[in-house]
Amino acid sequence: MGQLLPHPELGPPLHPHLTSKQRIAAWIDLMEFGDELFLAGLSLRSKRDQDPLAAQRESYARHMEEQDEKLLRMARRFGEPHGR
């Protein structure tokens, strides 16, 4: 679930008195907290007997399939004379 670390200028501010090791630990804690919030949100939107991550993957796959269909329809329309 973790993401690559952003450029230091784009990350949240940290106290200047922290060592590099403490800053990294604080950043990891923040990332893990974000993961917990994400999973909590998934749990609220999924059925009780369903794995939240599996539900999100299915939802995302359906969404991307719908997006692909929309893009194909648009491409076909652009290929028709006068875009109609």
PAMI-977602 format. One record per residue: residue number from 1; x, y, z of N, C-alpha, C in turn. Coordinates in steps of 0.05 Angstrom, whole numbers, plus 5000, padded with zeros to 4 digits. Example, Ala and Ser with C-alpha at 12.3 -4.5 7.8 and 13.67 -1.06 7.14 Angstrom:
% residues 2
REC    k   nxx   nyy   nzz  caxx  cayy  cazz   cxx   cyy   czz
REC    1  5264  4886  5156  5246  4910  5156  5264  4934  5156
REC    2  5257  4955  5142  5273  4979  5143  5258  5001  5157
//
This chain:
% residues 84
REC    k   nxx   nyy   nzz  caxx  cayy  cazz   cxx   cyy   czz
REC    1  5016  4976  5000  5000  5000  5000  5017  5025  5000
REC    2  5041  5024  5010  5058  5048  5012  5065  5059  4985
REC    3  5070  5085  4984  5077  5099  4960  5107  5107  4962
REC    4  5118  5114  4940  5145  5126  4940  5144  5152  4955
REC    5  5165  5159  4968  5166  5184  4982  5167  5208  4963
REC    6  5152  5229  4968  5153  5252  4951  5179  5268  4956
REC    7  5184  5287  4939  5207  5305  4942  5204  5318  4970
REC    8  5225  5322  4985  5223  5334  5011  5208  5360  5013
REC    9  5210  5377  4992  5195  5402  4991  5165  5398  4989
REC   10  5156  5375  4979  5128  5370  4976  5116  5355  4999
REC   11  5133  5344  5017  5123  5329  5039  5114  5347  5062
REC   12  5102  5335  5083  5093  5352  5105  5117  5362  5121
REC   13  5114  5386  5133  5136  5397  5148  5142  5380  5173
REC   14  5166  5377  5180  5174  5363  5205  5191  5382  5222
REC   15  5191  5376  5247  5206  5393  5266  5236  5392  5259
REC   16  5249  5415  5259  5277  5416  5251  5296  5402  5271
REC   17  5287  5397  5295  5304  5385  5315  5305  5354  5312
REC   18  5290  5343  5294  5290  5313  5291  5314  5305  5274
REC   19  5324  5282  5281  5346  5270  5266  5334  5259  5240
REC   20  5351  5252  5221  5342  5239  5196  5326  5214  5202
REC   21  5337  5198  5220  5324  5173  5227  5296  5178  5239
REC   22  5293  5198  5256  5268  5205  5268  5248  5215  5247
REC   23  5258  5231  5228  5241  5241  5206  5231  5219  5189
REC   24  5248  5200  5183  5239  5176  5167  5218  5161  5182
REC   25  5222  5157  5208  5203  5142  5224  5176  5157  5225
REC   26  5177  5183  5228  5153  5199  5229  5138  5197  5202
REC   27  5153  5198  5180  5141  5196  5154  5128  5168  5150
REC   28  5141  5147  5158  5130  5120  5156  5105  5118  5173
REC   29  5105  5130  5197  5080  5130  5214  5058  5144  5200
REC   30  5064  5166  5187  5043  5181  5172  5032  5165  5149
REC   31  5050  5152  5134  5041  5135  5112  5023  5112  5122
REC   32  5031  5099  5143  5016  5077  5154  4989  5087  5164
REC   33  4988  5110  5176  4962  5121  5185  4944  5127  5161
REC   34  4955  5137  5139  4940  5141  5115  4929  5114  5104
REC   35  4945  5093  5105  4935  5067  5097  4912  5058  5115
REC   36  4914  5062  5141  4893  5055  5159  4867  5070  5153
REC   37  4869  5095  5147  4845  5111  5140  4833  5100  5114
REC   38  4850  5094  5094  4840  5083  5069  4825  5057  5073
REC   39  4837  5039  5089  4824  5014  5095  4798  5017  5111
REC   40  4798  5036  5129  4773  5041  5144  4751  5051  5126
REC   41  4758  5068  5107  4738  5078  5087  4728  5055  5070
REC   42  4746  5037  5062  4738  5014  5046  4719  4996  5062
REC   43  4725  4992  5087  4708  4975  5104  4680  4986  5107
REC   44  4678  5012  5108  4651  5025  5111  4635  5021  5085
REC   45  4648  5020  5062  4634  5018  5037  4630  4990  5027
REC   46  4643  4970  5040  4640  4943  5030  4621  4927  5048
REC   47  4612  4905  5038  4594  4888  5053  4609  4875  5076
REC   48  4595  4867  5097  4608  4856  5121  4624  4831  5115
REC   49  4614  4814  5098  4628  4789  5093  4649  4791  5070
REC   50  4654  4815  5060  4671  4819  5037  4697  4832  5046
REC   51  4719  4822  5035  4745  4834  5040  4746  4862  5028
REC   52  4751  4883  5044  4751  4910  5033  4769  4915  5010
REC   53  4794  4904  5010  4812  4907  4988  4802  4894  4963
REC   54  4791  4870  4966  4779  4856  4943  4756  4872  4931
REC   55  4740  4883  4949  4717  4900  4939  4727  4924  4924
REC   56  4748  4937  4934  4759  4960  4920  4771  4952  4893
REC   57  4785  4930  4892  4796  4921  4867  4774  4915  4846
REC   58  4753  4903  4855  4730  4897  4837  4718  4923  4827
REC   59  4713  4941  4846  4701  4967  4839  4719  4982  4819
REC   60  4745  4982  4824  4764  4996  4806  4764  4983  4779
REC   61  4763  4957  4778  4764  4943  4753  4738  4950  4737
REC   62  4715  4950  4750  4690  4958  4736  4692  4987  4726
REC   63  4702  5004  4743  4705  5032  4735  4723  5035  4711
REC   64  4745  5022  4711  4764  5024  4688  4752  5011  4663
REC   65  4736  4990  4666  4723  4978  4643  4703  4998  4631
REC   66  4688  5012  4648  4669  5033  4639  4684  5055  4625
REC   67  4707  5063  4636  4722  5084  4624  4733  5076  4596
REC   68  4742  5051  4594  4751  5041  4568  4729  5041  4548
REC   69  4705  5033  4556  4682  5033  4538  4676  5062  4529
REC   70  4677  5081  4547  4672  5109  4540  4693  5119  4520
REC   71  4718  5112  4525  4739  5121  4507  4736  5108  4479
REC   72  4728  5083  4478  4723  5070  4452  4700  5083  4437
REC   73  4679  5090  4451  4656  5104  4438  4665  5131  4427
REC   74  4681  5145  4443  4691  5171  4434  4709  5168  4410
REC   75  4726  5148  4410  4744  5144  4387  4728  5137  4362
REC   76  4707  5121  4365  4691  5114  4342  4677  5139  4331
REC   77  4667  5156  4350  4653  5181  4341  4673  5199  4327
REC   78  4697  5201  4336  4717  5218  4323  4724  5207  4296
REC   79  4722  5181  4292  4728  5169  4267  4706  5172  4246
REC   80  4682  5179  4255  4660  5183  4236  4662  5210  4223
REC   81  4650  5213  4200  4650  5239  4186  4638  5261  4204
REC   82  4651  5283  4206  4641  5307  4221  4638  5301  4251
REC   83  4650  5279  4261  4649  5273  4289  4622  5266  4300
REC   84  4604  5256  4282  4578  5249  4292  4573  5219  4291
//
